[in-house]
Amino acid sequence: MHTVLLLGELDRASAPTLEAEIERLCDVGIATLTLDLSGLTHIDAIGVAVIVHRRRWCERRGCELTLLADTPLTRDAFAQSSTDERVPLVCERDDHKLTTRARLGLATAN
């Protein structure tokens, strides 16, 4: 299992960074990828859409993408999104199953 801790804001400006990291990890053969959203200070509709789209993208490539952080911020962002797909937000971290953890700092350009 590989976990990426997202830090900062996930929006239109920072979403390409996340997409590139997900693609890179799938390309190197990661079979199970968890995005830890607990470090996000903001996530907008674009951020939600990217996660939903990349989750399906990963599935087609044989990589399971799960989300960690059932926080008010993430619950609200996913509830307010116009996506038809409901993405489960896992509450508890299962650290003993982690083989790798990376931090992905996301920031918007002002």
Backbone as ProteinMPNN parsed JSONL, in Angstrom:
{"seq_chain_A": "MHTVLLLGELDRASAPTLEAEIERLCDVGIATLTLDLSGLTHIDAIGVAVIVHRRRWCERRGCELTLLADTPLTRDAFAQSSTDERVPLVCERDDHKLTTRARLGLATAN", "coords_chain_A": {"N_chain_A": [[0.854, -1.177, 0.0], [0.487, 2.222, -0.721], [0.619, 5.466, 0.497], [-0.375, 8.779, -0.036], [-0.035, 11.834, 1.384], [-1.916, 14.635, 1.201], [-1.27, 18.049, 1.155], [-2.273, 21.349, 1.863], [-4.026, 23.209, -0.6], [-6.453, 21.849, -2.759], [-7.322, 22.402, -5.858], [-8.27, 24.011, -8.973], [-5.777, 25.046, -9.82], [-3.869, 23.442, -8.522], [-4.554, 20.815, -9.019], [-3.438, 19.493, -11.359], [-0.904, 18.703, -10.4], [-1.504, 16.699, -8.538], [-2.765, 14.853, -10.256], [-0.611, 14.151, -11.933], [1.082, 12.881, -10.085], [-0.479, 10.692, -9.293], [-0.653, 9.324, -11.752], [2.085, 8.756, -12.129], [2.607, 7.029, -9.972], [0.904, 4.861, -10.56], [2.081, 4.075, -12.94], [4.527, 3.053, -12.046], [3.742, 0.753, -10.897], [2.249, 0.596, -8.506], [-0.131, -1.019, -6.586], [-2.122, -0.531, -4.714], [-3.332, 2.461, -3.725], [-3.574, 5.13, -1.507], [-5.118, 8.166, -0.886], [-4.511, 10.548, 1.411], [-6.45, 12.862, 2.757], [-6.396, 14.496, 4.918], [-4.634, 16.583, 5.369], [-5.455, 18.689, 3.863], [-6.348, 22.074, 3.376], [-8.223, 23.259, 1.899], [-10.586, 22.281, -0.537], [-11.951, 22.254, -3.688], [-14.657, 22.081, -6.153], [-13.367, 21.264, -8.494], [-11.167, 19.882, -7.459], [-12.481, 17.72, -6.211], [-13.671, 16.548, -8.475], [-11.399, 15.748, -9.905], [-10.348, 13.78, -8.19], [-12.449, 11.876, -8.236], [-12.503, 11.241, -10.988], [-9.861, 10.261, -11.356], [-9.911, 8.101, -9.672], [-11.574, 6.275, -10.996], [-9.992, 6.034, -13.29], [-7.683, 4.841, -12.235], [-8.758, 2.364, -11.434], [-9.306, 1.173, -13.915], [-6.744, 0.57, -14.636], [-5.917, -1.317, -12.912], [-5.249, -0.517, -10.359], [-6.034, 0.143, -7.045], [-7.683, 2.87, -5.704], [-8.082, 4.608, -2.788], [-9.614, 6.753, -0.331], [-8.604, 8.642, 2.445], [-9.675, 10.241, 5.307], [-12.169, 11.345, 6.699], [-13.286, 14.026, 7.135], [-14.865, 17.129, 8.204], [-14.376, 19.071, 6.22], [-13.742, 17.536, 3.878], [-16.021, 15.894, 3.696], [-18.042, 17.836, 3.275], [-17.161, 18.976, 0.848], [-17.348, 16.787, -0.954], [-20.057, 16.2, -0.694], [-21.248, 18.493, -1.709], [-20.515, 18.419, -4.31], [-21.179, 17.918, -7.8], [-21.043, 15.404, -8.712], [-22.146, 12.153, -9.651], [-21.204, 9.943, -8.546], [-20.598, 8.402, -5.491], [-18.05, 8.658, -3.33], [-16.378, 6.666, -1.062], [-15.259, 7.801, 2.103], [-12.755, 7.024, 4.103], [-12.313, 6.703, 7.585], [-10.336, 5.909, 9.456], [-6.838, 5.526, 9.838], [-4.756, 2.964, 8.764], [-2.027, 2.312, 9.721], [-0.24, 0.175, 10.051], [-0.325, -1.259, 7.75], [0.892, 0.212, 5.842], [3.323, 0.592, 3.345], [4.745, 2.531, 2.111], [4.941, 6.026, 2.414], [4.187, 9.218, 1.225], [4.506, 12.769, 0.922], [2.573, 15.214, -0.607], [2.749, 18.323, -1.469], [0.446, 20.803, -2.088], [-0.359, 23.755, -3.706], [-1.829, 26.873, -4.499], [-1.408, 29.188, -7.155], [-1.061, 32.567, -6.62]], "CA_chain_A": [[0.0, 0.0, 0.0], [1.198, 3.491, -0.798], [-0.242, 6.569, 0.908], [0.081, 10.137, -0.34], [-0.666, 12.836, 2.231], [-2.081, 15.891, 0.474], [-1.128, 19.219, 2.022], [-2.605, 22.632, 1.234], [-5.285, 23.386, -1.315], [-6.662, 21.063, -3.974], [-8.231, 23.174, -6.702], [-7.92, 24.05, -10.395], [-4.346, 25.315, -10.007], [-3.016, 22.389, -7.976], [-5.016, 19.49, -9.442], [-2.502, 18.792, -12.251], [0.164, 18.095, -9.609], [-2.047, 15.445, -8.022], [-2.96, 13.933, -11.373], [0.697, 13.661, -12.368], [1.584, 11.953, -9.077], [-1.265, 9.455, -9.405], [-0.2, 8.643, -12.966], [3.434, 8.264, -11.897], [2.534, 5.882, -9.074], [0.313, 3.743, -11.306], [3.069, 3.651, -13.926], [5.585, 2.255, -11.409], [3.172, -0.518, -10.469], [1.573, 0.61, -7.21], [-1.417, -1.712, -6.725], [-3.079, 0.078, -3.807], [-2.95, 3.843, -3.462], [-4.486, 5.855, -0.631], [-4.93, 9.611, -0.777], [-4.858, 11.033, 2.745], [-6.914, 14.232, 2.555], [-6.452, 15.189, 6.205], [-3.781, 17.763, 5.353], [-6.003, 19.73, 2.991], [-6.969, 23.244, 3.99], [-9.297, 23.648, 0.985], [-10.799, 21.446, -1.718], [-13.111, 22.77, -4.414], [-15.323, 21.132, -7.046], [-12.364, 20.716, -9.416], [-10.432, 18.882, -6.695], [-13.35, 16.544, -6.068], [-13.814, 15.928, -9.796], [-10.137, 15.085, -10.235], [-10.264, 12.557, -7.399], [-13.427, 10.921, -8.761], [-12.036, 10.82, -12.312], [-8.642, 9.462, -11.214], [-10.286, 6.834, -9.026], [-12.015, 5.401, -12.093], [-8.811, 5.859, -14.14], [-6.852, 3.842, -11.556], [-9.441, 1.066, -11.497], [-9.099, 0.619, -15.26], [-5.343, 0.162, -14.732], [-5.637, -2.325, -11.908], [-4.771, 0.097, -9.119], [-7.144, 0.548, -6.188], [-7.502, 4.194, -5.108], [-8.981, 4.866, -1.68], [-9.463, 8.07, 0.284], [-8.535, 8.65, 3.893], [-9.969, 11.525, 5.955], [-13.587, 11.673, 6.769], [-13.294, 15.284, 7.882], [-15.939, 18.026, 7.754], [-13.975, 19.702, 4.957], [-13.888, 16.611, 2.758], [-17.441, 15.498, 3.588], [-18.777, 18.942, 2.65], [-16.744, 19.123, -0.552], [-17.914, 15.706, -1.755], [-21.521, 16.321, -0.652], [-21.656, 19.622, -2.547], [-20.102, 18.208, -5.699], [-22.263, 17.5, -8.694], [-20.756, 14.067, -9.201], [-23.129, 11.125, -9.344], [-20.51, 8.868, -7.85], [-20.32, 8.626, -4.076], [-16.743, 8.105, -3.008], [-16.285, 6.442, 0.387], [-14.174, 8.468, 2.813], [-12.364, 6.168, 5.221], [-12.008, 7.509, 8.765], [-9.198, 5.49, 10.253], [-5.599, 5.169, 9.162], [-4.291, 1.631, 9.107], [-0.603, 2.508, 9.504], [0.556, -1.053, 10.002], [-0.36, -1.802, 6.397], [1.579, 1.11, 4.921], [4.688, 0.274, 2.966], [5.371, 3.782, 1.695], [4.128, 7.215, 2.592], [4.797, 10.402, 0.626], [3.744, 14.0, 1.09], [2.44, 15.976, -1.835], [2.325, 19.687, -1.149], [-0.349, 21.435, -3.134], [-0.544, 25.175, -3.44], [-2.352, 27.613, -5.648], [-0.644, 30.381, -7.525], [-1.838, 33.781, -6.379]], "C_chain_A": [[0.894, 1.231, 0.0], [0.218, 4.608, -0.433], [0.414, 7.893, 0.56], [-0.728, 11.083, 0.536], [-0.709, 14.145, 1.46], [-2.065, 17.047, 1.462], [-1.495, 20.48, 1.252], [-3.968, 22.623, 0.581], [-5.326, 22.52, -2.56], [-7.748, 21.759, -4.779], [-7.714, 23.16, -8.135], [-6.412, 24.215, -10.61], [-3.465, 24.151, -9.562], [-3.383, 20.986, -8.444], [-4.057, 18.785, -10.408], [-1.333, 18.131, -11.516], [-0.288, 16.75, -9.062], [-2.214, 14.431, -9.141], [-1.64, 13.328, -11.839], [1.263, 12.643, -11.38], [0.825, 10.631, -9.123], [-0.823, 8.658, -10.628], [1.175, 8.02, -12.76], [3.399, 6.997, -11.041], [1.927, 4.664, -9.758], [1.324, 3.192, -12.308], [4.191, 2.805, -13.319], [5.039, 0.987, -10.775], [2.561, -0.556, -9.084], [0.19, -0.016, -7.399], [-2.506, -1.11, -5.854], [-2.558, 1.447, -3.403], [-4.011, 4.499, -2.597], [-4.126, 7.331, -0.66], [-5.418, 10.031, 0.593], [-5.177, 12.516, 2.609], [-6.888, 15.065, 3.833], [-5.585, 16.44, 6.267], [-4.281, 18.878, 4.46], [-6.621, 20.859, 3.814], [-8.133, 23.738, 3.144], [-9.371, 22.614, -0.128], [-12.06, 21.963, -2.395], [-13.672, 21.699, -5.344], [-14.35, 20.511, -8.046], [-11.559, 19.63, -8.71], [-11.213, 17.598, -6.529], [-13.449, 15.809, -7.398], [-12.543, 15.178, -10.204], [-10.013, 13.769, -9.463], [-11.218, 11.497, -7.942], [-12.963, 10.361, -10.106], [-10.829, 9.893, -12.183], [-8.914, 8.14, -10.501], [-10.729, 5.828, -10.084], [-10.845, 5.054, -13.015], [-7.911, 4.769, -13.552], [-7.466, 2.449, -11.654], [-9.232, 0.398, -12.844], [-7.675, 0.103, -15.449], [-4.935, -0.836, -13.653], [-5.066, -1.794, -10.608], [-5.99, 0.549, -8.312], [-6.812, 1.891, -5.54], [-8.544, 4.385, -4.019], [-8.662, 6.232, -1.085], [-9.499, 7.937, 1.79], [-8.785, 10.076, 4.357], [-11.431, 11.868, 5.819], [-13.708, 12.902, 7.668], [-14.466, 16.143, 7.423], [-15.615, 18.685, 6.408], [-14.211, 18.771, 3.776], [-15.333, 16.155, 2.584], [-18.243, 16.577, 2.881], [-18.44, 19.07, 1.17], [-17.365, 18.041, -1.427], [-19.438, 15.771, -1.781], [-22.015, 17.414, -1.59], [-21.3, 19.43, -4.014], [-21.28, 17.711, -6.519], [-22.014, 16.105, -9.258], [-21.85, 13.091, -8.784], [-22.514, 9.995, -8.533], [-20.236, 9.262, -6.406], [-19.028, 7.904, -3.733], [-16.662, 7.896, -1.503], [-15.058, 7.135, 0.977], [-13.882, 7.656, 4.069], [-11.903, 7.048, 6.369], [-10.679, 7.166, 9.417], [-8.014, 5.106, 9.387], [-5.158, 3.808, 9.668], [-2.785, 1.592, 8.869], [0.196, 1.215, 9.392], [0.564, -1.679, 8.613], [0.393, -0.926, 5.394], [2.975, 0.6, 4.608], [5.441, 1.539, 2.594], [4.407, 4.92, 1.992], [4.882, 8.396, 1.981], [3.902, 11.591, 0.887], [3.728, 14.732, -0.246], [1.885, 17.34, -1.468], [1.606, 20.301, -2.338], [-0.528, 22.897, -2.757], [-1.101, 25.833, -4.693], [-1.463, 28.799, -5.91], [-1.545, 31.591, -7.332], [-1.422, 34.883, -7.307]], "O_chain_A": [[1.936, 1.257, 0.655], [-0.878, 4.685, -0.987], [1.598, 8.106, 0.823], [-1.955, 11.13, 0.444], [0.331, 14.7, 1.105], [-2.762, 17.024, 2.476], [-1.072, 20.656, 0.109], [-4.937, 22.101, 1.131], [-4.361, 22.461, -3.322], [-8.929, 21.715, -4.434], [-6.821, 22.382, -8.469], [-5.842, 23.581, -11.498], [-2.421, 23.903, -10.165], [-2.591, 20.058, -8.279], [-3.874, 17.573, -10.289], [-0.827, 17.103, -11.966], [0.458, 15.772, -9.115], [-1.84, 13.269, -8.984], [-1.562, 12.129, -12.108], [1.859, 11.649, -11.793], [1.429, 9.565, -9.005], [-0.64, 7.444, -10.543], [1.409, 6.883, -13.17], [4.076, 6.015, -11.345], [2.395, 3.544, -9.551], [1.411, 1.98, -12.503], [4.747, 1.939, -13.995], [5.794, 0.222, -10.176], [2.369, -1.639, -8.531], [-0.571, 0.407, -8.269], [-3.684, -1.166, -6.206], [-1.484, 1.573, -2.815], [-5.201, 4.438, -2.906], [-2.966, 7.699, -0.48], [-6.6, 9.891, 0.908], [-4.284, 13.33, 2.374], [-7.314, 16.22, 3.827], [-5.789, 17.281, 7.143], [-3.614, 19.902, 4.31], [-7.315, 20.628, 4.804], [-8.942, 24.542, 3.607], [-8.346, 22.128, -0.605], [-13.107, 22.094, -1.762], [-13.222, 20.553, -5.328], [-14.5, 19.344, -8.405], [-11.294, 18.577, -9.29], [-10.666, 16.507, -6.688], [-13.324, 14.585, -7.445], [-12.617, 14.094, -10.783], [-9.614, 12.753, -10.033], [-10.83, 10.338, -8.093], [-13.023, 9.153, -10.335], [-10.781, 8.85, -12.834], [-8.2, 7.162, -10.721], [-10.309, 4.671, -10.068], [-10.722, 3.915, -13.467], [-7.438, 3.887, -14.269], [-6.767, 1.474, -11.927], [-9.005, -0.81, -12.91], [-7.428, -0.717, -16.333], [-3.756, -1.157, -13.502], [-4.464, -2.544, -9.84], [-6.865, 1.246, -8.826], [-5.771, 2.029, -4.898], [-9.745, 4.332, -4.284], [-7.587, 6.79, -1.305], [-10.324, 7.21, 2.343], [-8.169, 11.014, 3.851], [-11.845, 12.599, 4.919], [-14.172, 12.82, 8.805], [-15.011, 15.901, 6.346], [-16.495, 18.833, 5.561], [-14.815, 19.172, 2.781], [-15.818, 16.042, 1.459], [-19.036, 16.278, 1.988], [-19.33, 19.251, 0.339], [-17.855, 18.331, -2.518], [-20.05, 15.429, -2.794], [-23.077, 17.281, -2.198], [-21.742, 20.2, -4.867], [-22.244, 17.158, -5.99], [-22.704, 15.676, -10.183], [-22.407, 13.198, -7.692], [-23.219, 9.197, -7.915], [-19.701, 10.338, -6.14], [-18.939, 6.681, -3.838], [-16.854, 8.841, -0.739], [-13.962, 7.062, 0.422], [-14.695, 7.62, 4.992], [-11.185, 8.026, 6.159], [-9.971, 8.058, 9.884], [-8.157, 4.456, 8.352], [-5.189, 3.542, 10.87], [-2.312, 0.933, 7.943], [1.213, 1.178, 8.698], [1.39, -2.55, 8.337], [0.516, -1.288, 4.224], [3.721, 0.221, 5.511], [6.66, 1.601, 2.752], [3.195, 4.777, 1.833], [6.084, 8.549, 2.202], [2.69, 11.448, 1.054], [4.751, 14.847, -0.921], [0.694, 17.486, -1.19], [2.119, 20.307, -3.457], [-0.818, 23.219, -1.605], [-0.856, 25.379, -5.81], [-0.843, 29.347, -4.998], [-2.669, 31.622, -7.832], [-1.972, 35.982, -7.246]]}, "name": "protein", "num_of_chains": 1, "seq": "MHTVLLLGELDRASAPTLEAEIERLCDVGIATLTLDLSGLTHIDAIGVAVIVHRRRWCERRGCELTLLADTPLTRDAFAQSSTDERVPLVCERDDHKLTTRARLGLATAN"}
